[in-house]
Amino acid sequence: MSLEKVVNERISFLKEQINPINKPVVNRTFEVQIEAIRNADTEKVEILVLRKKKQLEAATDVHEADKLFAELDALEWLQRQVAKHI
């Protein structure tokens, strides 16, 4: 399976998880992960992961940290997928 197909399936899965029954913060986490995966340059994902980790270390706001955790989770997933498809 191609990297593009795996990424599209992950985005579809995350979209399916968005539900009005969820707390808004849960849905926002899924949305942030979708955005992170869509906007990531697969050739630079390793650099993005390192950058997000540094931002997370410096984060002082809880909401900012939550967003960074969600982005980092998505980017680390993407990084693993890129490594599998090289």
matplotlib code that plots the C-alpha trace (Angstrom):
import matplotlib.pyplot as plt

x = [0.0, 1.4, 2.2, -0.5, -3.2, -2.1, -2.2, -5.7, -7.0, -5.7, -7.3, -10.6, -10.3, -9.7, -12.7, -14.9, -13.9, -15.3, -18.7, -21.2, -21.3, -17.6, -16.5, -15.4, -11.8, -11.7, -13.1, -10.6, -7.8, -8.8, -9.1, -5.6, -4.2, -5.9, -4.4, -1.0, -0.9, -2.4, 0.0, 3.2, 5.9, 6.7, 10.3, 10.7, 8.6, 11.6, 12.5, 8.9, 8.8, 11.9, 10.6, 7.3, 9.1, 11.2, 8.0, 6.3, 9.3, 8.9, 5.1, 3.7, 0.0, -2.1, -4.1, -0.9, 0.6, -2.5, -2.4, 1.3, 0.7, -1.9, 0.3, 3.2, 1.2, 0.0, 3.5, 5.2, 2.6, 3.4, 7.1, 6.7, 4.7, 7.3, 10.0, 8.0, 7.5, 11.1]
y = [0.0, 3.4, 6.1, 8.4, 5.7, 5.0, 8.7, 9.1, 6.1, 7.7, 11.0, 9.2, 7.3, 10.5, 12.2, 9.2, 9.7, 13.3, 13.0, 15.4, 13.1, 13.7, 16.5, 19.5, 19.1, 15.5, 16.6, 19.4, 17.0, 14.9, 18.1, 19.2, 15.7, 15.8, 19.3, 18.2, 15.2, 17.1, 20.0, 18.0, 17.7, 14.0, 14.8, 17.0, 15.2, 14.3, 18.0, 18.8, 16.3, 17.7, 21.2, 20.3, 18.6, 21.7, 23.9, 21.5, 21.8, 25.5, 25.6, 27.3, 27.4, 24.2, 24.7, 25.3, 22.1, 20.1, 21.2, 20.4, 16.9, 16.3, 17.5, 15.6, 12.4, 12.8, 13.7, 10.8, 8.5, 10.0, 9.7, 5.9, 5.6, 7.4, 5.1, 2.1, 3.3, 4.3]
z = [0.0, -0.9, 1.6, 0.1, 0.5, 4.2, 4.9, 3.3, 5.3, 8.5, 7.7, 7.0, 10.2, 12.2, 10.5, 11.5, 15.1, 15.1, 16.7, 18.4, 21.4, 22.1, 24.2, 22.0, 23.1, 21.8, 18.5, 18.3, 19.0, 16.0, 13.8, 14.9, 14.0, 10.6, 9.9, 11.1, 8.8, 5.8, 6.1, 6.8, 4.2, 4.3, 3.3, 6.4, 8.9, 11.1, 11.4, 12.2, 15.0, 16.5, 16.2, 17.9, 20.7, 21.4, 21.2, 23.7, 26.1, 26.0, 26.2, 29.3, 28.3, 28.8, 25.6, 23.6, 25.1, 24.3, 20.7, 20.5, 22.0, 19.3, 16.5, 17.8, 18.0, 14.4, 13.1, 14.9, 13.3, 9.9, 10.6, 11.2, 8.0, 6.0, 7.4, 6.4, 2.8, 2.0]

ax = plt.figure().add_subplot(projection="3d")
ax.plot(x, y, z, "-o")
ax.set_aspect("equal")
plt.show()
